[in-house]
Structure formats: C-alpha cells, structure tokens
C-alpha cells in the first residue's frame, strides 16, 4: 500500500484507461478522485467500489478544470487522462473540433498541473502522469489535432520534469498504442460493414496494422505502469515518454 495517505486525481476515469489507472492507484492505497461522464448509476457503483469521490466537469473549458481542481482539493498524484479524437483531412477539419481537442487533450493538462503543483511543492512529493499516445511520437493521416495535442503533451511533460526536478515531483508520459477498451471494441462492427471485412481482418489489418505484436494493450497494463511510476522505485524516472505500443514506434 505504497500510496496510503496520498490523494490521486484521474481525469477521464469513469471508463477505459482512466478507470484502470484509478483502480491500480486505489489498490496501491491511494484515495482516488474520479472525473468523467457516463451513466449515473454506473458511476455511483464505481465510487462505492473504490471508495472514491466523483466530480463531473467539462475539461474542455478552463473554468471546468478550475472547478474540478477546487472540488478535488490538494492532490499528490495527478493523472491527466481525459481526451477525445476526431478524424478528417486538415482542409476539412472543423475548426471547432480542433479547438475542442486541443483544449481537452492539452490545455486541460496544463491547467490541472499549474493548479496541482503548489501543493506538491509544499508537501515535498508529487507524481504527474500524462496519458499520451503512440501519436505523441509518430503521426497518422487525418488526426492533425490529436497528433498535435499529444506531441504537445509530451513536450509539456518534459518541461515539467525539468522545472520540478529538485522538488521530488516527477512528470512522465505513458504512450499506449491501441488499447482494448469498449470504445475500440464498438468500432469493429461498423468497420466490418463499411469495408466488407471479417472481425479478424478489422482487428489485425486495420486496428492493429501498426502494432507488430498484433495484440492490444490491456487497460490494466497501463494502470500497472501508472502505479509503478508513483512508487519509490520510479523516483528517478522523470521526463520520460514510456511507450506501451507493441513495438509500433520502434519501426
């Protein structure tokens, strides 16, 4: 229970990767604050499971991030995980979608960090973990806003690591490839219909095309990495961008 007495805020934690991270931090002893949207009964059940607080906030707005941080109170572990995606060629990319993705995937992390750091400095300990993506290291067509935001998140992480290096506060990215979540699984039937492919073809030739292992990253693996980065053994890991992508960015 290495995180006993620590409060951890995980954004986008009512499902998928964020929920797996929240569960891993809770298992390590942290008091967890959840943030995200979804079915009210399901969120209530998660709060019961993790003995957690939940705060709903629109993190694409600065006042939403500020309300979240005020409601969460001082946090020792901050996991910036909330994000969204939209796919279109640059010349057709809706400018409002660009603004929304940059706001949620990048600016919200900046705002959460600037509000969390004073307590971490005063406490003499902190962990900042940003869920980036293989797209923080490489690009794909039609994902201009997402790729730009994730590259920016990696750069923000490095800057935080340097600024906080003597404060016993670490800042790192975890950069998964395709993770097996309900969001990904739900894309399979529509892709099968649109492309006339079997389920196996969609998984291997579309979703996992760029992951050499041809296996999805599991949310629990990302959670375990986040918990490790919070532990004493990771005290000298800071400014790192840790790939969990089945070899995608090795090519």
VEXMI-396272 format. One record per residue (C-alpha): residue in three letters; z, x, y. Coordinates in pm, whole numbers, plus 50000, padded with zeros to 5 digits. Each point is the difference from the previous one (the first is absolute). Layout:
ALAZXY...
% end
This chain:
UNK500005000050000UNK498955027150242UNK499304975750285UNK503354982149996UNK501054992350354UNK496445003350134UNK498004971250148UNK496284999549921UNK497404978950179UNK496714994849816UNK497234981850184UNK497524979149805UNK502574998049721UNK499744964249874UNK497325009749745UNK497965028649858UNK500705036250088UNK502654991850259UNK502004979149756UNK499855027649738UNK501305024750258UNK502784976350104UNK501044995749636UNK500045037649943UNK502115006650310UNK502364971949904UNK500365015049652UNK500895033150166UNK502854982650181UNK498534991850340UNK500674968150193UNK496494986050042UNK498464980350284UNK496794982049904UNK497244990450240UNK496854980649924UNK498514965949952UNK499664977249697UNK501464969949826UNK503484992950138UNK501534992849659UNK498545031849852UNK501335020750290UNK503444983949962UNK499955009549632UNK499155036050090UNK502875001250248UNK502334987949725UNK498595025249752UNK500425029550236UNK502964987150200UNK497675005550294UNK499454986950349UNK496534986850089UNK498505000250348UNK496644983550068UNK498115016050287UNK496425003650119UNK499655037849993UNK496564999050158UNK501894993350326UNK502315025150167UNK502584973150073UNK499924990949630UNK500835035749899UNK502745001450260UNK501494967349871UNK499905013349643UNK501775032350093UNK502624981750204UNK500664976149712UNK500175027749740UNK502465020750201UNK500355037649945UNK497955011849702UNK500265032749812UNK496794995849802UNK496884985650161UNK496984991749785UNK496954989750201UNK497984981849735UNK498574968750165UNK496255000150031UNK496774980549977UNK496335006349928UNK496664986550125UNK496555011349891UNK496854999650216UNK497435024350145UNK501085015250331UNK497394981650204UNK501154966849851UNK503735007649988UNK501874972950195UNK501835017550283UNK503024977349953UNK500245011949636UNK499845036250115UNK502834993850245UNK502084981549739UNK499605026949732UNK500815028650236UNK503004980650131UNK501434991649658UNK499065031149800UNK500705026350266UNK501624988350324UNK502724980549819UNK500995031949815UNK500235019050328UNK502154973250157UNK502294997249698UNK500455037749993UNK500825003450369UNK502634972949964UNK501505013349675UNK500205037050087UNK502924999150250UNK502394987249732UNK498675024949744UNK500585028550244UNK503514987750079UNK500764997149628UNK498565034249923UNK497844986549719UNK496914978649957UNK496924993349793UNK496694986850133UNK497384990949741UNK496604986850098UNK497794982749746UNK496625014650082UNK497074999349756UNK497375021749843UNK498174988950313UNK502365021650206UNK498175029849844UNK496484987249938UNK497794971450116UNK498034970849860UNK497234980550169UNK500804967450181UNK503735007450038UNK499965016350342UNK503214985050134UNK501985005449680UNK498825036049958UNK500695007750366UNK503484984849980UNK500925018349678UNK498725033450133UNK502084993150310UNK503064992049791UNK499675033549822UNK499825017750335UNK503004980950134UNK501965010249691UNK499285036950055UNK501044997550363UNK503254982549909UNK500765026949740UNK499655027550259UNK501994982150267UNK502854991549760UNK500025031949794UNK503455011450113UNK501604965549995UNK500224995849620UNK497404972350030UNK496895002249784UNK496704981950050UNK497414997049725UNK496994979349894UNK499324985749660UNK496264994949955UNK499134978049702UNK496554992349872UNK499424965649852UNK503354985149902UNK500294971949745UNK501354971550212UNK499324962550007UNK497825006150307UNK497705022749798UNK500104978749686UNK498994969250197UNK496845017550121UNK498645003849648UNK498684964649928UNK498134997450331UNK498495034649951UNK498974990649645UNK498204969150133UNK498425017350300UNK498635029749804UNK499454984349658UNK502355024849835UNK502604997849726UNK503695004650076UNK499915035049846UNK496955009550208UNK501694988850320UNK503125020049919UNK498255032149887UNK496795000350205UNK501154983850324UNK503755002350052UNK500615032549814UNK496655016150075UNK501595028150201UNK503185004749793UNK499175025749729UNK502854989049773UNK498524964749992UNK503544986650021UNK501724980750275UNK503025014350175UNK503014978549914UNK502174986650286UNK503105012649818UNK498605035550011UNK499734998050378UNK503544986350013UNK501275028849791UNK498325025150229UNK501564983650306UNK503435001649839UNK499485036749912UNK499055008150361UNK503314985250110UNK502005022049767UNK501615033950054UNK497355017449790UNK497394990350260UNK501915012950303UNK497365026950061UNK497024977049947UNK498924989050345UNK496644995550168UNK498404995649658UNK497274975749903UNK500624993449631UNK496944987449814UNK500484974949718UNK496364991749939UNK499025010149647UNK498105030150135UNK497924980850257UNK500505025150284UNK499715030349770UNK496224995949994
% end
